Each structure stands twice: as C-alpha cells, then as structure tokens.
Amino acid sequence: MRLFGRRHQIEPEAAGEAAARAAVTVAPAQPVEPDLEAAAFFDVDNTMMRGASIYHFARGLATRGMFTTSDLFKFAVGQAVFRLRGSENPEHIAVARETALAFVAGTKVDDVVRLGEEIYDEVMADRIWSGTRALAQSHLDAGQRVWLVTATPVELARVIAQRLGLTGALGTVAETGNGIYTGRLVGDLLHGPAKAEAVRALARREGLDLTRCTAYSDSANDLPMLSLVGHAVAINPDSELREHARKHDWPIKDFRTGRKATLKALPIAAGVGAIAGGVAAGMALRRLYRRV
C-alpha cells in the first residue's frame, strides 16, 4: 500500500486485526475463578489517565534533554487546536502519521520500551484516575480480563497495562524488523472504528461473548467500541459522549473536579494528537541516536 502520491484511506479492519494479533498477556491472572467469556476494555487517555499518554512520554523525553520545552509546548497547543476545531479527519491523521513514522524509522524497540517504563514510573503513575483504576480492579476481582485499547503505540500501552496489573493492551502497531522500527504501520492507527475492530478480533480469538463485555471511554470517537459491547460506560465524557450516554441510559462517571472538568486536561490525545506526540517522541529519539 503506497503511503504517498495518493489520498490515504483509513482501514479500521486492518488496524484492528493487527492490534489483536499483537495483543499479549502482560500481567498474571488474578487468583480467582476465571470468567472466560467476559472482559472489560478501557480507553487510556482521559479515561484511565489524566491527559495524553504519548504526551507524557514526550514530556519525559524532554526532561532528558532530548528536545526542547518549546517543542513540547508547540505540540500541546497543536493538540488543543485540533480538539477545539474538530479538525480530526482521515487525511490529517494520515499526514501526521506519515511524518511521525519518518522520524521513528531506525529506532530500537527495546529503547522505546525501556524509556516507556522509566517515564511511566516518573511521570504517568500519579496521573492514573483512582476511580477508573478501581473499576478495572473490580473486573479483575470478578475473574474477567481487562484490556487497554488506545491509539498509543502498543509498546507503551503494554507498559501501562503491566504497571497497572491488567491483562494486556491493544494499541497502534508499528512494523519492525530485527527489533528496529521500519517507519511503517501494520494496518493503521488504532482509532475510532479501528478500536471496535480490534475488540471484535480479540473476542474471536479469546472466545469472548461481547454482550457480556464492558467498555469505558471519555470520547465520542470511541462510540463504535462502546456500541459493540453489552455494557458501555462513559468516563469523564466529552459533551457529545455525555449526551449519547444519557440518551441510551449508559452509566456516566466523572472523576474530574472543578477546573479539571472544565478544561478537560490539556493536552488531550485523540488520533492526530496521539500521533503528534509520536512525532515529538520520534524527534527526541532521533536526536539521541545522532548524539550517540
């Protein structure tokens, strides 16, 4: 599939299948009677964690001197502009994705995982919503598996899942060769309809009954995933998701307070925002390699 020279089309089925194939268990099962037909699926950014995971990763790289705070500020402002203008569309996502991939080509997967572990402990751990974490634990206590579903690169998503003691993660899958990123994706961004396809593919593989499964998200972008399962819950919802949840009698849980609920925690990653963070992170890693 050519990435340049023609209009790129988002392919949610390919992205979903790729994410499901890459899904592995990263945390041990809970010592309870397993419920093998039910599972819970959690979005990450502003659902499980305040702000954007890929932004926090880029921020951690910035503290290591891998790029400037000015670069980080520009990225944060860019996310806010995309969110407020509703500029998220397949062509914008494709352009941002291709730019990000050009930077990460040649980066070692092990380096991304190692840095992800360090930065999670330093920057992300304190940003986990305790209320959402408790919901995830309730599913584990019931013997159900719990998966993160996010546009964030799957390697970083796995780190978050492992640190939280969850089953595993579905994330955007980048192509690798000999442990090095090639600069291409396997499928496409795990975003919007692609998340639903990933959940559907994982359900087939794991023998899950989707009518008994639960999905959680803060964004109307995830309505395809939320509508796929038998139980949908809106967490810290945007206005569109809140309205949809009320209309369909979905539970709504808001763990934000005061200014956080109003500002919706800058920055927010959704598709373009997540990949923009990949650009920043990729730039930092590329500069690191040049210095080394």
N, C-alpha and C positions, 0 to 999 in steps of 0.2 A: 504494500500500500504506500503510495507516494505521499509524503507529508508536505511537499512544496510544489508549486506550479498549478494547483487546482484547489478549489474550495474543499476544505476538510469537513467530513461528516462525522459527528459523534456516533459511536457504535456501542450502545449500552450493553448489548448481549455479549460482545467480545470482551468488554471490560469486566462484566460480571463473571463470566466463565473464567477469565484469567485470575480474578481475585479469589474465586472459590478454589481453584487449583492450588493457589499459593497459600491457602489457609492451613495453618498447622496449629496444633495444641501447644501452648507455651507455658501453661500453668497446670500443676497436678489437679486431678479431680478431687472434689470435696468428699470427706469420709461420710457420705450419706447415701441412702438408697437412690440410685440414679433414675431420673425421669427422662428416658431416651427419646421421647417424641416431642418434647417441648424445649424451647430455648428463648433467650432474650437477646435483642440486638440493640446496641446503643450507638448513636452518633457520638462523636467526640467533641468537636469544637462548640463551646457554649451549651453543650448538653452534659457531658461528663467533666469538661474542663472549662474554666473561665478563659475566654479568648481563643486564639488560634494556635493549635499545637505546632504548626510549622513556623509560625511567627516566633513562638517561644524558643524553638530550636535555633532559628536565625539569631535571636537575641543572645542566646548562649554562645554562639559563634562570635558575635560582636564583642562580648566580654573577653574573648580570647584574642582579640586584636585582628581577627580575620577579615573584617571590613569595618567601615566607619559607622558611627551613630547616625550620621547624615543619611547613609544608605538605608539604615533601619527606619528612620523617620519617613523617608520618601515612600518606602514600602507600606508603612502603616497608613499614611494618608491615602495612598492608592487603593488600599482595601476599603477604606471608608467611602471614597468616591464611588467605587463600583457598587458598594452595598446601597448607598443612598440613591444613586441614579438608576439602579436596577439594570446595569449595563451588562449583566451576565448573559451571554449568549454563546452558541457553539463556536462562532468564528473568533470571538475574543478569547475563549478558553483555548482554542487550537493554537492561536498565535502565542499566547503566554506559555502554553505547554511546550511548544517547539523551542522557544527561547530558553526555557528552563533546561530542557534536555541538552541543548547545545553546551551549556555550562557544566552539567554533571557528567558528560561523557568522559571516560577515563578515570573516574573516581572509584576507589575501592569500597566495596560493600561493607567490609569489616570496619572501615574507618567511620562510615556513617552510623553503623550500629553502636560502636564504642562511644562516639560523641553523643549519640542519642541517649545512651544510658547515663552518661555523666550529666548531660544537660537536664534530663528528666529529674534527677535527684536534686540538682541545684535550683532549677527554675520552675519546673512544672508540678512537682509533687504538692506544693502548697496551693495550687490553683484547681485542684480537684474539688468539685462540688460534693460536700459530705452527704447531702441528701440524695444525689444521684448514685453515689458510691453505695449508700445503704440500700437503695433499690436493687442494684446489681447483686449485692450480697444476699438479698432476700431470695433471688432466683437461684443462686448457688446453694443456699441453705435448703432449698426445695429440691435439690438434686438436678437442676437444669443447667445446661451450658450457657455461658454468656460470652457473646462476641461483640467486639467493637466493629463498626462499619464506618469508614471515613475516606475522604479523598486524599488524606495524608499518605505519603509513601508507606507501603506495607511494613518496611523495616522499622520505621519509627512507631507505627501503630502497634507492632508486636512488643516493642519495648514498654509502651504504656500498658498494654494488656498484661504483660508479665509482672510489671511492678504492682499492678492492682490485684493480682491473683485471679485474673479472668481466664477464660478458656483459650481465647486467641483473638485474631483480628483479621478483618477483611479491609484491604487498602489498595491504593493505586499501585500497580505492579510495573516496575521498570525492567527492561530487558538487561540481562547481564551475560557476560562471557568470561570464564576463568576468574570469577569473583570481582569483575570490574563492570561498571555501568557502560552500556554501549551508546547511550544517548537516544534510545528509542523506548517506547512503551510497549507492553504486551497488552493488546486490547486498547483501552483508552482510560481517561480519568474515571475513577470510581465516584461518580457524582450524579445526583438526580436519579433518573431511571436506571442507571447502571448499578446503583446500590440495591435496588429491588431485584435486578437480575442476579447479582451476587448472592443475595439471601436465598433466592429461589434455587440457584445451582447448589449452594451449600446444603439446603434442605433435602434436595435429591440425593446428594452424596451421603448425608448423615442419617437419612430416614426420618426427618422431622415432619411433624404434622403442623403446617403453617397456621391452621385455625387455632392451635393451642399455643402458638408463639406470641411474643410481645415485642414491640419495637418502640424506641424512645428517640425523640429528636426535638430540636428547638426551631427548625426551619421548615417553611412550606416547600422548599426544594426537595425535602425528603418525603413528601406525600406519597410518591409511588411505593416506597418501602413501608411507610406506616399503613397504607391501604392494603398491603399484601398479607398482613398477619391478622390473626383473630383479635388481638388486643393492641391498641395504639395509645400511646401516652405522650402528651405534649409537655416538654420540659423547658422552662424559660422561653416560651414561644414568642416568635415574631408575630406581628399583628395579623398577618394572613393565616398563619397556622392556628392562632388563638381563635379566630373566627370560625375556621373549619372545624376545629375540635369542639367548640360549643355547639355547632350545628349538628355534629354527629355524636354528641354525648361522649366524647373521649375525655378521660381524666386530664386535668391540667395541673401541673405542679411548677411553681415558680420559686426558685431558691435564691433569687436576686433580692436585694433590699435597696430601697432609696435610690441613690444616684446610679447604681449599677443597673437597676432595672430600666431606668430611663435611657441611659447612654448605650446600653446593650454591649458594654465592654469592648472598647477599641483595643486591638483590632479584631475583626470578625472574619473568619475564613469561610468562603463558600465558592468552590470551583476556582474562579480566577484568583481569589485571594490566596487559596492554598498553594496554587502553582506559582504565584508571585513570590510567596515565601520560599518556594523551591528555587526560584531564580536567585534570591538573596543568599540562600544557603549554598547553592552551587557556586556562586561567585566567590564566596568565602573559601570554600574547599579548593577551588581552582587556584586562588591566590596562595593558599597554604602550600600546595604542591609546588608552585613556582618558587617559593622561598626555599623549600626543602631541596 
